[in-house]
Amino acid sequence: MKKLRIAKRIKFLGTEQAFHVLAAAKEMERKGIDMIHMEIGDTNFDTPKVIKDACIKAVNENKTHYLPSQGLLELRQEIAKYISKTRKIPVDADEIVVTPGGKPIIFYTILAVVNPGDEVVIPNPGFPAYESAVNFVGGESVPLPILAENDFQVDLKQLAKLITKKTKLIIVNSPHNPTGGVLTHKNLLGISNLAKKHNLWVLSDEVYDRLVFEGKFESIASLPEMKKQTIILNAFTKTYSMSGWRLGYGVMPKELAKVISNLVNNSISCAPNFIQWAGIRGLQLPEKTIAKFRLELKKRRDLLNKELNKLPGIKCHAPKGAIYLFPDIRKTGKTSKEIFDLLFDKANIASLSGAAFGRYGEGFIRLSFGPVPIPRIKEAIRRIKKVWPKNFSRKNKILKIAYP
């Protein structure tokens, strides 16, 4: 009998390293080793009780059946109110598609607008699912360097050079994973001008929109004439500590919403009914609840950032948003993988290599402070200091990275 074969296109599908590291750390825990989890993009807060109560109520009311693929109308109306208020643009329910988590919007958007051979400009380092989805559909991923030397802003001159006749889509992520950078108004305006000039779609990943510590969040969709060519991606995952609930949404022009809804119809049918009812309650939470989460995250950020900057060979930029530190370890002379191994094997701290987010992430590591309370951050710092070589900055040459 001949060996059964997997489709060739699967070789173009990437992966998100965080989940592999999480699995490895869990295996270590099963062996009795105390691991500190700084690898996964999650928070350790409990989902607010009112959200859980709303879900239980929906289940008890037998809201457990199919819904239209586009999503529960009542939830889409609530999302429309939220986006209209926060982005200062008119949005109605027909422009919204609800999905199980935010990732489907990435995948469905790329399936809907990118043809084989089309180019997509992607932030690098950046969320791995962007490049994976583009490559899977036969598109060409064009890395846009997001560098510490530029305060993790987009180099507009470089972006202009990367745009060609084949370019179809620009992906924007602010606050940014993995760097924590928040794009300024000037930066967003420059991106929008290029998108309008070349008639390009923009996928704006805004899942950390309410987790900004300095400055303020701004959506590119809010800029003049940008709503009609922008897809806003958002999710309940980070803001409401609902990672395991799997609830997200996209905001887009109505015609594209019809296409995306049909992709939902052909793949997952719909997001779970009772979870969508819980999402309504989440959007109705008072700002003070989110502010409490945000304040705690800022305390964690500040402590970890302060202590890491004391270590030889490290330069740590305080992220303006999101839930990650992205320390620059180039002066250690070590690769991202070598520092990852040191932390995992010697300090029992699960992190992520910066290179897991693209070639421009080499020379950095990502540490998530979202799932780690203050006492565990202090323990992580103690462990790092114990295994961290004292002569990095004197003995080792600065790691020089040759980018293509």
SEVODO-359560 format. One line per 8 residues: number of its first residue (from 0); their letters; for each residue x, y, z of C-alpha. Coordinates in nm, 3 decimals. Last residue first. Layout:
# SEVODO-359560
NUM = A = X:Y:Z  ...
This chain:
# SEVODO-359560
403 = PYAIKLIK = 1.909:4.011:0.395  1.994:4.098:0.756  2.344:4.044:0.887  2.328:4.047:1.264  2.619:4.159:1.476  2.626:4.024:1.828  2.837:4.258:2.035  3.159:4.089:2.136
395 = NKRSFNKP = 3.167:3.893:2.458  3.418:3.930:2.738  3.333:4.270:2.884  2.953:4.305:2.857  2.882:3.939:2.922  3.115:3.919:3.221  2.875:3.850:3.508  2.708:3.550:3.348
387 = WVKKIRRI = 2.336:3.530:3.428  2.245:3.213:3.616  2.169:3.359:3.961  2.050:3.694:3.828  1.794:3.515:3.612  1.667:3.310:3.907  1.623:3.611:4.133  1.450:3.805:3.853
379 = AEKIRPIP = 1.209:3.515:3.798  1.135:3.501:4.171  1.058:3.872:4.174  0.833:3.821:3.871  0.665:3.536:4.058  0.587:3.763:4.353  0.459:4.038:4.115  0.210:3.818:3.928
371 = VPGFSLRI = 0.309:3.649:3.599  0.057:3.580:3.321  0.080:3.922:3.155  0.453:3.976:3.212  0.542:3.813:2.881  0.914:3.799:2.814  1.030:3.820:2.454  1.397:3.780:2.365
363 = FGEGYRGF = 1.614:4.000:2.144  1.923:3.964:1.923  1.722:3.813:1.638  1.379:3.976:1.617  1.458:4.127:1.277  1.463:3.778:1.123  1.108:3.701:1.231  0.895:3.661:1.543
355 = AAGSLSAI = 1.054:3.333:1.660  1.387:3.517:1.620  1.309:3.705:1.940  1.343:3.377:2.124  1.052:3.317:2.356  1.040:3.280:2.734  0.991:2.985:2.971  1.186:3.032:3.293
347 = NAKDFLLD = 1.341:2.725:3.453  1.655:2.925:3.540  1.915:2.685:3.395  1.733:2.505:3.114  1.470:2.760:3.012  1.662:3.081:3.080  1.988:2.957:2.929  1.807:2.799:2.634
339 = FIEKSTKG = 1.629:3.127:2.552  1.961:3.312:2.582  2.121:3.073:2.334  1.822:3.091:2.099  1.832:3.473:2.096  2.196:3.457:1.994  2.475:3.548:2.234  2.724:3.833:2.206
331 = TKRIDPFL = 2.585:3.966:2.533  2.567:4.310:2.372  2.291:4.184:2.140  2.054:4.111:2.429  1.789:4.375:2.354  1.499:4.304:2.589  1.149:4.273:2.441  0.912:4.313:2.736
323 = YIAGKPAH = 0.558:4.201:2.672  0.199:4.270:2.780  0.068:4.527:2.529  0.156:4.899:2.551  0.428:5.162:2.591  0.695:4.896:2.630  0.986:4.995:2.857  1.294:4.931:2.643
315 = CKIGPLKN = 1.544:4.688:2.795  1.915:4.697:2.724  2.092:4.383:2.838  2.462:4.294:2.826  2.522:4.315:3.199  2.203:4.296:3.407  2.070:4.609:3.577  1.832:4.680:3.287
307 = LEKNLLDR = 1.654:4.354:3.369  1.567:4.484:3.716  1.399:4.805:3.605  1.210:4.644:3.316  1.075:4.364:3.534  0.954:4.604:3.802  0.804:4.855:3.559  0.625:4.595:3.351
299 = RKKLELRF = 0.474:4.426:3.654  0.347:4.756:3.790  0.209:4.842:3.445  0.020:4.512:3.433  -0.142:4.588:3.768  -0.248:4.931:3.648  -0.394:4.788:3.325  -0.604:4.527:3.506
291 = KAITKEPL = -0.746:4.795:3.737  -0.806:5.028:3.441  -1.006:4.751:3.272  -1.241:4.732:3.570  -1.251:5.112:3.607  -1.365:5.143:3.244  -1.702:4.994:3.334  -1.789:4.660:3.173
283 = QLGRIGAW = -2.047:4.681:2.894  -1.818:4.529:2.632  -1.774:4.227:2.857  -2.149:4.183:2.899  -2.194:4.162:2.524  -1.913:3.906:2.508  -2.105:3.676:2.741  -2.385:3.661:2.481
275 = QIFNPACS = -2.124:3.567:2.221  -2.002:3.287:2.446  -2.355:3.144:2.464  -2.383:3.115:2.084  -2.045:2.963:2.000  -1.874:3.125:1.696  -2.034:3.028:1.367  -2.033:2.773:1.084
267 = ISNNVLNS = -1.664:2.681:1.142  -1.528:2.652:0.788  -1.769:2.725:0.503  -1.992:2.962:0.699  -1.691:3.146:0.842  -1.560:3.190:0.486  -1.906:3.313:0.389  -1.897:3.566:0.670
259 = IVKALEKP = -1.560:3.690:0.540  -1.713:3.750:0.195  -2.017:3.930:0.334  -1.794:4.140:0.563  -1.591:4.238:0.253  -1.902:4.391:0.098  -1.992:4.563:0.425  -1.655:4.737:0.470
251 = MVGYGLRW = -1.463:4.605:0.772  -1.471:4.547:1.147  -1.336:4.208:1.256  -1.420:4.008:1.564  -1.292:3.796:1.849  -1.403:3.530:2.096  -1.209:3.222:2.199  -1.316:3.160:2.560
243 = GSMSYTKT = -0.970:3.034:2.656  -0.807:3.375:2.614  -1.079:3.561:2.806  -0.879:3.797:3.028  -1.116:4.086:2.946  -0.868:4.309:2.764  -0.638:4.028:2.649  -0.867:3.774:2.482
235 = FANLIITQ = -1.178:3.976:2.396  -1.058:4.022:2.041  -0.990:4.288:1.780  -0.901:4.305:1.412  -0.990:4.622:1.224  -1.004:4.580:0.846  -0.921:4.906:0.672  -0.994:5.021:0.317
227 = KKMEPLSA = -1.323:5.208:0.365  -1.229:5.327:0.716  -0.923:5.510:0.586  -1.091:5.816:0.431  -0.952:6.052:0.698  -0.786:5.874:0.992  -0.994:5.677:1.240  -0.922:5.346:1.065
219 = ISEFKGEF = -0.554:5.393:1.153  -0.658:5.339:1.513  -0.515:5.549:1.794  -0.412:5.438:2.141  -0.290:5.696:2.386  0.035:5.800:2.549  0.191:5.579:2.811  0.055:5.253:2.957
211 = VLRDYVED = -0.162:5.127:2.670  -0.358:4.806:2.731  -0.695:4.911:2.593  -0.601:4.868:2.225  -0.411:4.544:2.280  -0.612:4.344:2.023  -0.575:4.620:1.762  -0.445:4.435:1.457
203 = SLVWLNHK = -0.504:4.674:1.167  -0.530:4.496:0.832  -0.480:4.764:0.567  -0.598:4.720:0.208  -0.403:4.908:-0.055  -0.499:5.173:-0.312  -0.139:5.284:-0.379  -0.182:5.647:-0.272
195 = KALNSIGL = -0.440:5.556:-0.009  -0.215:5.299:0.158  0.083:5.536:0.138  -0.113:5.818:0.302  -0.241:5.578:0.568  0.111:5.467:0.658  0.225:5.828:0.696  -0.079:5.914:0.908
187 = LNKHTLVG = -0.013:5.614:1.130  0.345:5.729:1.189  0.242:6.087:1.263  -0.029:5.970:1.503  0.229:5.759:1.686  0.251:5.380:1.670  0.266:5.203:2.005  0.560:4.969:2.063
179 = GTPNHPSN = 0.516:4.672:2.297  0.794:4.486:2.112  0.635:4.143:2.052  0.354:4.215:1.966  0.276:4.577:1.890  0.026:4.816:2.039  -0.034:4.869:1.751  -0.015:4.606:1.476
171 = VIILKTKK = -0.031:4.712:1.110  -0.053:4.471:0.817  -0.025:4.621:0.468  -0.214:4.454:0.183  -0.210:4.418:-0.195  0.147:4.489:-0.307  0.219:4.355:-0.656  0.272:4.698:-0.813
163 = TILKALQK = 0.537:4.757:-0.547  0.552:4.885:-0.190  0.880:4.810:-0.014  1.035:5.147:-0.099  0.745:5.337:0.061  0.779:5.124:0.375  1.148:5.214:0.395  1.071:5.583:0.378
155 = LDVQFDNE = 0.799:5.540:0.638  1.024:5.368:0.892  0.751:5.219:1.111  0.799:5.281:1.483  0.969:5.044:1.726  1.161:5.331:1.889  1.355:5.365:1.561  1.673:5.210:1.701
147 = ALIPLPVS = 1.453:4.940:1.856  1.356:4.831:1.506  1.034:4.731:1.334  1.164:4.608:0.996  0.894:4.561:0.729  0.915:4.206:0.597  0.752:4.135:0.258  0.554:3.810:0.263
139 = EGGVFNVA = 0.467:3.686:-0.085  0.127:3.526:-0.134  0.061:3.161:-0.210  -0.229:3.112:0.031  -0.007:2.943:0.290  0.267:3.205:0.263  0.028:3.482:0.359  -0.122:3.280:0.645
131 = SEYAPFGP = 0.217:3.196:0.796  0.345:3.551:0.757  0.061:3.696:0.960  0.036:3.406:1.208  0.389:3.475:1.335  0.297:3.800:1.518  0.572:4.043:1.429  0.942:4.114:1.422
123 = NPIVVEDG = 0.900:4.211:1.146  0.582:4.397:1.055  0.424:4.250:0.738  0.390:4.400:0.390  0.179:4.163:0.179  0.268:4.087:-0.181  0.038:3.920:-0.433  0.185:3.617:-0.612
115 = PNVVALIT = -0.109:3.390:-0.536  -0.410:3.613:-0.462  -0.460:3.803:-0.136  -0.795:3.967:-0.050  -1.030:3.702:0.091  -0.784:3.438:0.207  -0.576:3.709:0.374  -0.880:3.847:0.551
107 = YFIIPKGG = -0.998:3.499:0.650  -0.664:3.407:0.806  -0.615:3.726:1.003  -0.984:3.735:1.104  -0.954:3.371:1.211  -0.671:3.466:1.449  -0.884:3.697:1.665  -1.075:3.442:1.867
99 = PTVVIEDA = -1.377:3.231:1.770  -1.516:3.477:1.511  -1.766:3.764:1.492  -1.799:3.962:1.169  -1.881:4.334:1.179  -1.975:4.580:0.903  -2.342:4.478:0.905  -2.361:4.578:1.274
91 = DVPIKRTK = -2.303:4.947:1.205  -1.996:5.168:1.232  -1.965:5.547:1.219  -1.612:5.659:1.305  -1.484:5.810:1.630  -1.250:5.518:1.696  -1.356:5.472:2.060  -1.725:5.560:2.028
83 = SIYKAIEQ = -1.795:5.403:1.690  -1.591:5.096:1.785  -1.787:5.043:2.108  -2.128:5.109:1.953  -2.054:4.874:1.663  -1.934:4.608:1.908  -2.267:4.631:2.094  -2.460:4.601:1.766
75 = RLELLGQS = -2.246:4.303:1.666  -2.322:4.141:2.001  -2.699:4.189:1.959  -2.682:4.059:1.601  -2.509:3.736:1.702  -2.241:3.657:1.447  -2.170:3.669:1.074  -2.224:3.294:1.051
67 = PLYHTKNE = -2.585:3.327:1.165  -2.628:3.144:1.496  -2.645:2.773:1.570  -2.769:2.640:1.903  -2.669:2.672:2.269  -2.873:2.968:2.389  -3.062:2.721:2.606  -3.163:2.982:2.867
59 = NVAKICAD = -2.941:2.801:3.117  -2.653:2.833:2.870  -2.716:3.206:2.831  -2.733:3.254:3.208  -2.405:3.068:3.250  -2.242:3.293:2.991  -2.377:3.610:3.152  -2.253:3.489:3.491
51 = KIVKPTDF = -1.906:3.434:3.349  -1.903:3.786:3.208  -2.030:3.934:3.536  -1.762:3.740:3.722  -1.474:3.912:3.542  -1.242:3.657:3.373  -0.980:3.582:3.635  -0.649:3.756:3.584
43 = NTDGIEMH = -0.348:3.547:3.481  -0.294:3.730:3.154  -0.201:3.575:2.820  0.060:3.601:2.548  0.252:3.285:2.642  0.624:3.255:2.704  0.669:3.410:3.049  0.562:3.099:3.240
35 = IMDIGKRE = 0.779:3.037:3.544  0.852:2.665:3.572  0.875:2.467:3.895  1.010:2.124:3.799  0.815:1.820:3.922  0.845:1.608:3.608  0.493:1.709:3.506  0.617:2.066:3.536
27 = MEKAAALV = 0.885:2.000:3.275  0.617:1.868:3.039  0.417:2.188:3.097  0.725:2.389:3.000  0.760:2.192:2.677  0.391:2.244:2.594  0.421:2.619:2.662  0.731:2.630:2.441
19 = HFAQETGL = 0.534:2.471:2.158  0.244:2.712:2.215  0.471:3.015:2.207  0.633:2.902:1.881  0.336:3.002:1.668  0.355:2.795:1.351  0.421:2.821:0.980  0.218:2.685:0.689
11 = FKIRKAIR = 0.410:2.673:0.361  0.480:2.299:0.396  0.104:2.245:0.416  0.070:2.350:0.051  0.208:2.014:-0.063  -0.101:1.826:0.058  -0.024:1.533:0.291  0.039:1.193:0.138
3 = LKKM = -0.082:0.843:0.213  0.203:0.595:0.173  0.137:0.339:-0.098  0.000:0.000:0.000
